[in-house]
Each structure stands twice: as structure tokens, then as C-alpha cells.
């Protein structure tokens, strides 16, 4: 078990160890590159599905399912964490980041049981995003109703 009380020097070493590495410019380009590659892959899947004869609505639905599955699978295999370490926000913004936000807590809390562990904590990361997203959509709908 680790020592809880830390000296100022030990604390500074700990901070330095966990601080993001690289310059802001490098982080920007890494996020842009990875986020763009995820989106290009999503567009490739969408075009392939449409080329197979699916309508745009069906292809979009299948594309979402495929990207969520891949994001969840890569999270489960520990690969998505490595991508996120390199890309930062570039891996969070696409829909694969949403899959990561759901699967990560599920993996972390599964040993606490299905109800009090997994069920109670699965949306601990994505829950606030969903809540405020739905609230914003509702408010925009009300504003649109009142204006138009």
C-alpha cells in the first residue's frame, strides 16, 4: 500500500509524471489527425454500405452501430486508451469516444456486481453529456417553437 502523506518534492514528481506531455501544437495536430482519421474511416464505412445498396438512412444507422462496436471493442482490448493518450480530444469527439465513455466504466465497475457496480456506474462519464445534450435539444426546440 502506498504512502498517503507526500513531501512537496514527492508530490511535484507525481504531478510531473501525470502531466500531459508534448507541446500544445503537437497535441492539436495529433487530435486533428486522429479525429480526422476516425471520421474518414466512418465515411468509408458509410460509402461502402451505400455502395452495397443500403439507403442513406439505413447505411447511417449501420455505420453508427459499426463505429460504436469498434470503439467498444478497442476499449475492451485496451487499444483505445493508447489512441487517447496520443490523440487526446481527437479520440473523444467522434462517436467512438462515446463508446469508450460507456465501456470504460462498465469494465471498471463490473467486479462490484451487475446492479450496484455496473448498473449504477455505467453512465458515470457519459451521463452528464447525455443529460445536458437532451436538455439543450429541448430548450432549442422550445425556442424554435416560440420564434417560428
DRENKOLLO-923747 format. One line per 5 residues: number of its first residue (from 1); for each residue y, z, x of N, C-alpha, C. Coordinates in pm, whole numbers, plus 50000, padded with zeros to 5 digits. Each point is the difference from the previous one (the first is absolute). Layout:
% residues N
NUM> Y/Z/X/Y/Z/X/Y/Z/X ~ ...
% end
This chain:
% residues 148
1> 49883/50000/50084/50117/50000/49916/50123/50000/50088 ~ 50100/49917/49968/50119/49986/50081/50095/50116/49983 ~ 50082/50019/50103/50100/50105/49999/50113/49962/49905 ~ 50037/50089/49911/50105/49971/49902/50137/50016/50062 ~ 50022/50107/50074/50131/50021/50063/50011/49911/50122
6> 50106/49922/50003/50021/49907/50112/50130/50035/50071 ~ 49999/49980/50130/50125/50015/50073/50085/49876/49974 ~ 50127/50007/50036/50089/49886/49981/49949/49878/50075 ~ 49948/50020/50118/49947/49889/50081/49877/49937/49935 ~ 49908/50083/49951/49880/49949/49932/50038/49924/49873
11> 50099/50052/49929/50046/49935/49878/50062/49864/50030 ~ 50080/49990/50104/50062/49873/50040/49894/49898/50042 ~ 49895/50045/50070/49891/49910/50037/49929/49948/49876 ~ 49979/50087/49903/49935/49962/49876/50084/49897/49924 ~ 50130/50022/49995/50091/49905/49934/49994/49865/50070
16> 50008/50001/50131/49999/49876/50077/49869/49923/49979 ~ 49890/50074/49990/49869/49937/49981/49992/49927/49866 ~ 50063/50054/49895/49988/49944/49866/50119/49915/49958 ~ 50099/49985/50087/50114/49914/49967/49959/49854/50004 ~ 50056/49919/49908/49970/49856/50005/50041/49940/50134
21> 49915/49914/50050/50025/49936/50128/50066/49865/49980 ~ 50065/49952/50101/50059/49867/49994/50144/50005/49952 ~ 50067/49892/50026/50139/49989/49959/50010/49959/49854 ~ 50114/50026/49937/50018/49957/49860/49986/49849/49985 ~ 50041/49924/50099/49989/49853/49993/49853/49959/50003
26> 49920/50062/50087/49857/49971/50004/49934/50039/49868 ~ 50038/50115/49947/49944/50044/49872/50036/49903/49888 ~ 50122/49950/50001/50044/49903/49900/49914/49874/50005 ~ 49983/49945/50120/49922/49877/50012/49852/50021/49970 ~ 49946/50116/50037/49860/50030/49968/49981/50009/49849
31> 50093/50069/49931/49992/50011/49855/50014/49864/49934 ~ 50094/49921/50048/50023/49867/49944/49877/49911/50020 ~ 49942/50005/50119/49884/49917/50032/49879/50038/49914 ~ 49967/50127/49996/49881/50042/49926/50020/49985/49850 ~ 50115/50043/49949/50028/49982/49857/49996/49853/49962
36> 50057/49915/50085/49997/49856/49975/49859/49943/50004 ~ 49919/50046/50095/49862/49951/50009/49918/50042/49878 ~ 50022/50121/49952/49929/50045/49879/50041/49911/49882 ~ 50128/49971/49990/50049/49915/49890/49949/49856/50013 ~ 49995/49949/50122/49946/49865/50022/49853/49996/49961
41> 49926/50103/50036/49859/50008/49961/49987/50004/49848 ~ 50085/50079/49934/49999/50006/49854/50029/49865/49938 ~ 50095/49926/50058/50033/49867/49949/49884/49904/50022 ~ 49931/50013/50114/49883/49917/50028/49891/50025/49895 ~ 49975/50129/49971/49899/50035/49899/50041/49943/49864
46> 50127/50014/49964/50048/49948/49872/49983/49849/49992 ~ 50039/49928/50106/49985/49854/50002/49853/49959/49992 ~ 49914/50073/50069/49856/49971/49998/49943/50019/49859 ~ 50041/50108/49935/49951/50026/49864/50050/49894/49902 ~ 50127/49960/50015/50052/49894/49913/49932/49867/50030
51> 49970/49975/50127/49928/49879/50038/49860/49996/49943 ~ 49944/50118/49974/49866/50008/49941/50004/49980/49849 ~ 50120/49978/49946/50012/49969/49858/50049/50114/49912 ~ 50035/50114/50056/50050/50109/49919/50145/49977/49963 ~ 50039/50048/49884/50141/49992/49959/50081/50095/50088
56> 50132/49983/49998/50086/50086/50081/49983/50147/49960 ~ 49990/50029/49871/49983/50137/49953/49868/50060/50049 ~ 49892/49924/49988/49870/50050/50045/49996/50013/50152 ~ 50053/49901/50069/50001/50004/50147/50081/50119/50049 ~ 50112/50029/49935/50082/50116/50038/49925/50130/49981
61> 49930/50011/49888/49923/50123/49974/49889/50018/50103 ~ 49926/49894/50028/49893/50008/50101/50057/50027/50139 ~ 50114/49940/50029/50065/50022/50130/50035/50147/50017 ~ 50054/50062/49896/50034/50142/50005/49875/50083/50025 ~ 49893/49969/49928/49875/50075/50016/49946/49984/50142
66> 50003/49878/50052/49948/49975/50135/50082/50074/50105 ~ 50132/49995/49990/50085/50068/50098/49985/50152/49991 ~ 49988/50053/49878/49976/50144/49986/49866/50039/50062 ~ 49897/49919/49976/49869/50028/50057/50005/49998/50153 ~ 50064/49898/50056/50008/49989/50146/50079/50118/50059
71> 50112/50037/49936/50078/50115/50047/49920/50128/49994 ~ 49927/50021/49890/49917/50119/49988/49885/50002/50100 ~ 49937/49884/50019/49890/49991/50095/50048/50027/50143 ~ 50111/49939/50037/50053/50023/50135/50043/50145/50020 ~ 50048/50064/49895/50033/50144/50008/49873/50080/50021
76> 49898/49971/49922/49873/50071/50012/49936/49985/50137 ~ 50018/49884/50061/49944/49975/50133/50089/50054/50113 ~ 50119/50049/49965/50092/50053/50101/50085/49895/50068 ~ 49989/49874/49957/50075/49891/50063/50144/49999/49952 ~ 50022/50031/49872/50136/49993/49946/50093/50100/50067
81> 49947/50114/50043/50081/50098/50073/50049/49942/50131 ~ 49915/49925/50067/50040/49935/50125/50108/49895/49976 ~ 49983/49923/49893/50100/49900/49964/50132/50069/49969 ~ 49995/50110/49925/50121/50074/49964/50068/50061/50122 ~ 49923/50044/50097/50059/50054/50124/50082/49893/50071
86> 49951/49878/49999/50071/49889/50066/50115/49950/49914 ~ 49975/49981/49870/50095/49929/49914/50097/50090/49926 ~ 49969/50126/49984/50089/50087/49924/50015/49953/49857 ~ 50126/49983/49957/50029/49961/49861/49944/49863/49964 ~ 49972/49916/50097/49944/49868/49971/49863/50007/49936
91> 49931/50111/50018/49868/50016/49937/50008/50079/49871 ~ 50115/50059/49972/50014/50083/49880/50048/49920/49881 ~ 50089/49905/50022/50065/49929/49891/49905/49911/49920 ~ 49915/49919/50061/49911/49916/49918/49902/50084/49920 ~ 49930/49936/49908/49908/50069/49910/49885/50067/50075
96> 49970/49954/50119/49897/50064/50080/50043/50142/50037 ~ 50130/50022/50015/50051/50135/50026/49978/50093/49882 ~ 50006/49945/49878/49971/50080/49881/49853/50042/50001 ~ 49912/49908/50036/49857/50034/50008/49979/50111/50103 ~ 50069/49990/50112/49992/50102/50104/50049/50134/49948
101> 50106/50000/49920/50056/50124/49946/49907/50066/49899 ~ 49911/49925/49940/49903/50056/49905/49873/50044/50072 ~ 49950/49918/50092/49873/50028/50066/50011/50114/50101 ~ 50112/50010/50071/50015/50106/50101/49983/50140/49943 ~ 50073/50036/49893/49977/50134/49944/49860/50016/49943
106> 49944/49894/49945/49864/50008/49946/49902/50037/50111 ~ 50017/49940/50115/49912/50031/50113/50023/50141/50053 ~ 50127/50040/50002/50035/50131/50055/49950/50115/49913 ~ 50008/49985/49868/49969/50111/49910/49862/49992/49935 ~ 49919/49901/50033/49870/49987/49933/49908/50118/50028
111> 50012/50062/50116/49913/50113/50031/50035/50124/49918 ~ 50118/50001/49934/50039/50112/49916/49946/49989/49858 ~ 49922/49895/49973/49942/49981/49869/50069/49888/49925 ~ 49932/49950/49898/50052/49884/49927/50116/50036/49907 ~ 50003/50120/49948/50104/50034/49904/50119/50065/50070
116> 49979/50112/50068/50110/50071/50064/50044/49937/50131 ~ 49916/49923/50060/50037/49933/50125/50049/49860/49975 ~ 49906/49911/49974/50031/49858/49982/50088/49975/49879 ~ 49960/50051/49884/50074/49974/49877/50141/50055/50002 ~ 50017/50118/50058/50131/50064/50001/50094/49942/50106
121> 49946/49935/50101/50085/49958/50112/50003/49850/50027 ~ 49925/49921/49924/49990/49858/50031/50136/49928/49992 ~ 50087/50045/49911/50132/49937/49987/50110/50079/50069 ~ 49965/50087/50093/50100/50083/50065/50103/49919/50078 ~ 49963/49886/50050/50095/49914/50072/50059/49896/49906
126> 49916/49932/49924/50046/49891/49915/50060/50048/49868 ~ 49969/50121/49959/50048/50052/49871/50151/49996/49983 ~ 50076/50053/50097/50145/49995/49985/50054/49857/49994 ~ 49939/49910/50074/50043/49860/49997/49976/49941/49862 ~ 49883/50027/49945/49968/49950/49865/50093/50062/49896
131> 50022/50130/50011/50086/50068/49902/50141/49943/50000 ~ 50060/49991/50117/50138/49951/50006/50008/49851/49975 ~ 49895/49927/50031/49997/49857/49967/49999/49979/49850 ~ 49917/50078/49929/49995/49987/49854/50130/50049/49936 ~ 50057/50108/50053/50127/50050/49947/50111/49897/50018
136> 50005/49939/50117/50101/49897/50027/49981/49880/49908 ~ 49876/49956/49982/49973/49887/49910/50043/50033/49857 ~ 49974/50123/49956/50041/50042/49866/50152/49998/49987 ~ 50070/50057/50099/50146/50003/49994/50060/49860/50003 ~ 49946/49913/50080/50048/49862/50004/49975/49932/49866
141> 49884/50027/49940/49971/49944/49868/50099/50048/49895 ~ 50034/50128/50003/50098/50055/49905/50137/49937/50023 ~ 50041/49989/50126/50129/49938/50032/50003/49856/49952 ~ 49894/49927/50025/49994/49860/49956/50006/49990/49848 ~ 49932/50091/49932/50002/50003/49854/50141/50025/49947
146> 50072/50089/50065/50134/50034/49957/50102/49891/50031 ~ 49982/49932/50112/50097/49898/50041/49975/49867/49931 ~ 49877/49961/49986/49970/49868/49945/49957/50015/49859
% end
